[in-house]
Amino acid sequence: MAGLVLFPLGYLAYLRVTPPQPWAMAGLIWGFVLWAVAQGVLAPLVGRGFMMGFVSYTWASLLAHMLYGLVVARAMSWAMPGLSRS
């Protein structure tokens, strides 16, 4: 539910408060934001270390979140052509 509905809605909110940018850049930044919250805020809340100690999992998670951000941004740019602000 979060990945299909909440995070894409968050992406739309992100677009409203940031300057115009290409969809790919917006997607990469959105993925980075999600990763930073997941690893820097949520992981410590469930008893794991900050950024989980920057082990290989942390970097794989960064790559996955940024890929997810690109997919969301591209899907939104296709579904809502007027959304692109660059």
N, C-alpha and C positions, 0 to 999 in steps of 0.2 A: 504494500500500500504506500509506503513512504517513497520508494523509488519510482513508482508509477504515477503518483498523484502529488504528494507533498513537495518533493524536491523539484519537480518541474514547475510547480506553482511558485516555489521559492526562487527559481531561476527567473521567472517572469517579474517577480518583485525586484530582484537584483538588477534586471535590465532597466527598470523604471528609475532607479536611483544612481545609475552610473552614466557616464558620458557615452555617446555613440561609439561602437567598436565593431569590428568584424565578428561574425557569429563564432568563428573558431576561437578567437581570443577570449570572447565572453564565456564560451564553454570551458576552456582550459582554466580560466580564473574561477569559475563556479565549481569545477571539480576540485581545485586546490582549496577553496573555502570549505567545501564539504569534508575533505580529508583533514584539514586543520581542526575542525570541530570534532570529528570522529576520534582522531588520535590525541589531540591536545586537551579536549574537554571530556568527552564521553569515556574514553579508555580509563583515565584516572578515577572517574566516578564509579566504575565497576571493579576497581581494585588493581588495575594494571598501571604500569608506570607512564609518565608523561611521554607521549609519542612512542610508547612501548620500548623505550631505550634506543630508538633508532636502529633496530635490528633489520635484517633483510625484509621481514614482513612489512615493516613500516614503509619501505620504499616501493614494494610491490603494491601496497595499498594506495600509495600516491599515484602510481601509474594507472591502477584500476579506477580510481576516482576521477582522474583527469580524462580517461577514455569515456567514462560515463558522462562527464560534463560535455564532451564533444558530441556524443550521441544525442543527448537531450537538446543541445543547442541546434544541431543539424535538423533534428526532427521538428523542433519548434519553427525553424526557419522555413521548412517545407510546408508545415501545416498552417502557418500564419505568415504568408509572404510579406505583409506590411510590417511585420515585427522587426525585420532587419533595419538597423539604423545607420548602417555605414554605406 
